[in-house]
Amino acid sequence: MLIERFVWLAVGLPLFWLSTMFHEMAHAWAAYALGERGIPRRWLTSFDPRLYVDTLGSVLFGLTWLSGTFFLEGIRYVGFGWGRSVEFRPGALRHPQRDMLLVALAGPLCNLLQAVLWYGLGRWVGPSSPPVADVAFTASALNLVLATFNLIPLPPLDGATILANLLSRRGAVAMEGIQPGLAFLLLWVGLSVPAVSAFVLLPALWLGQLLGRLWGGG
């Protein structure tokens, strides 16, 4: 079983990096569209996943994937993690407070779009290539989990940005003061509690079931 987990991690980690690459590019393009013309071009045009790798986010992904604690119906493993945050100037946005919410939401919405595309690929190739379909369905489930996971209100996740823009200035400063290492520990400990991880997995499972029904069964 442990060997199987490592084999699937060899599949899941590149899928995670690919998913976070598009997630972060969505943030970059949203910021650009909303007025941030000074954003580094690499965030808009580079398809090198290494640019988007965050060490702590990748470690958390590997730990949660290998733990075998987290799973979705019909999917062997899932994991949680994040990529390297896009560099841009919030003050350069046309309407900073409103637009920061839109930029933050662009990432999870991109994960939902990726989930739909991967699911469609799995349904399309399923009868002729079951192994490819397995990878596609795993990628779809992973993106559903990443979409819901990123809405947790802890830095550096998008949920923290969303909450900070809804709080008072003092609350926003307190939110920004949470260090990545502390967030890593809080997420790792919290997600190890089934009742907590259910807040991420159950919405992802519901979205997956909805996707199957909308696609025509499955």
SVG drawing of the C-alpha trace seen along z (x, -y; Angstrom):
<svg xmlns="http://www.w3.org/2000/svg" viewBox="-27 -53 39 55">
<polyline fill="none" stroke="black" stroke-width="0.4" points="0.0,0.0 2.8,-2.4 4.6,-1.7 1.3,-2.4 1.0,-5.7 4.5,-6.7 3.8,-5.6 0.6,-7.7 2.5,-10.6 4.8,-10.5 1.6,-11.2 -0.1,-13.5 2.8,-15.9 3.3,-16.9 -0.5,-17.3 -0.5,-19.5 2.3,-21.7 0.5,-22.0 -2.8,-22.9 -1.1,-25.5 0.7,-27.0 -2.6,-27.7 -4.1,-28.8 -1.4,-31.4 -1.5,-32.5 -5.2,-33.1 -4.4,-35.5 -1.8,-37.3 -4.2,-37.7 -7.0,-38.9 -4.7,-41.5 -3.5,-42.6 -7.1,-42.9 -8.1,-45.0 -5.4,-47.6 -2.0,-46.2 0.1,-46.8 3.4,-46.5 3.0,-42.8 6.2,-40.9 5.7,-39.3 6.9,-35.9 3.7,-35.6 1.6,-36.1 3.5,-34.1 5.7,-31.5 4.5,-27.9 7.5,-26.7 5.9,-25.0 9.1,-25.6 8.2,-29.3 5.1,-28.5 6.4,-25.9 6.2,-26.8 8.3,-24.6 6.0,-24.5 2.9,-24.1 4.5,-21.2 5.6,-19.5 2.1,-19.8 0.7,-18.3 3.1,-15.4 2.3,-14.7 -1.5,-14.9 -1.3,-12.7 0.9,-10.0 -1.1,-10.0 -4.0,-8.3 -6.3,-10.1 -7.9,-12.2 -9.9,-10.7 -12.8,-11.3 -15.3,-8.7 -13.8,-6.7 -10.4,-8.5 -7.4,-6.8 -5.7,-9.8 -6.0,-13.6 -3.7,-16.2 -3.7,-19.8 -1.2,-22.5 -0.5,-25.8 1.9,-27.4 4.1,-30.4 2.1,-33.6 2.0,-36.0 3.9,-39.2 1.7,-42.3 0.9,-45.7 -2.6,-45.8 -2.5,-49.6 -2.2,-49.5 -5.7,-47.9 -8.4,-50.3 -10.6,-49.6 -8.1,-47.9 -10.5,-46.5 -13.1,-45.2 -10.5,-44.0 -8.4,-42.2 -11.5,-40.0 -11.8,-39.3 -8.1,-38.5 -8.3,-36.1 -11.3,-34.4 -9.7,-33.9 -7.5,-31.1 -10.2,-28.8 -12.4,-29.5 -9.5,-28.4 -9.2,-25.2 -12.9,-24.6 -12.4,-25.1 -9.5,-22.7 -11.6,-20.1 -14.3,-20.3 -11.7,-19.9 -9.9,-17.0 -13.2,-15.3 -14.3,-15.7 -11.0,-14.2 -11.5,-11.2 -15.0,-10.6 -13.8,-10.9 -10.8,-8.5 -12.3,-6.2 -13.4,-3.3 -10.2,-3.2 -7.6,-4.0 -8.6,-3.4 -5.1,-4.4 -5.3,-7.8 -8.9,-8.1 -7.7,-7.3 -5.1,-10.1 -7.6,-12.5 -10.2,-11.8 -7.5,-12.1 -6.6,-15.5 -10.2,-16.6 -10.7,-15.6 -7.4,-17.3 -8.6,-20.5 -11.9,-20.4 -10.1,-19.9 -7.7,-22.7 -10.6,-25.1 -12.3,-24.5 -9.0,-24.3 -7.8,-27.6 -10.9,-29.3 -9.6,-28.5 -9.0,-31.9 -5.3,-31.4 -2.3,-32.9 -1.1,-32.3 -4.4,-30.9 -6.9,-32.9 -9.5,-32.7 -7.2,-34.9 -7.1,-37.6 -10.9,-37.5 -11.4,-37.7 -8.8,-40.4 -10.6,-42.6 -13.9,-42.1 -12.4,-42.9 -11.6,-46.2 -8.0,-47.5 -6.9,-46.1 -8.3,-42.7 -6.6,-42.7 -3.3,-43.6 -3.7,-40.7 -4.5,-38.3 -1.5,-39.4 0.7,-38.9 0.2,-35.1 3.5,-33.5 3.6,-30.8 5.2,-28.3 2.5,-28.8 -0.2,-28.5 1.5,-25.3 1.3,-23.8 -2.3,-24.9 -3.4,-23.5 -1.5,-20.2 -2.9,-19.7 -6.3,-20.9 -6.7,-18.9 -5.7,-15.8 -9.0,-16.1 -11.7,-14.4 -14.3,-17.0 -12.1,-19.8 -11.0,-18.1 -14.6,-17.4 -15.2,-21.1 -12.9,-20.9 -13.6,-17.4 -17.4,-17.4 -17.9,-20.5 -15.3,-19.0 -17.3,-15.7 -20.5,-17.5 -19.0,-19.4 -17.7,-16.2 -21.1,-14.5 -22.7,-17.6 -20.2,-17.5 -21.0,-13.9 -24.7,-14.6 -24.3,-17.6 -22.0,-15.5 -24.7,-12.9 -24.3,-10.4 -21.3,-8.8"/>
</svg>
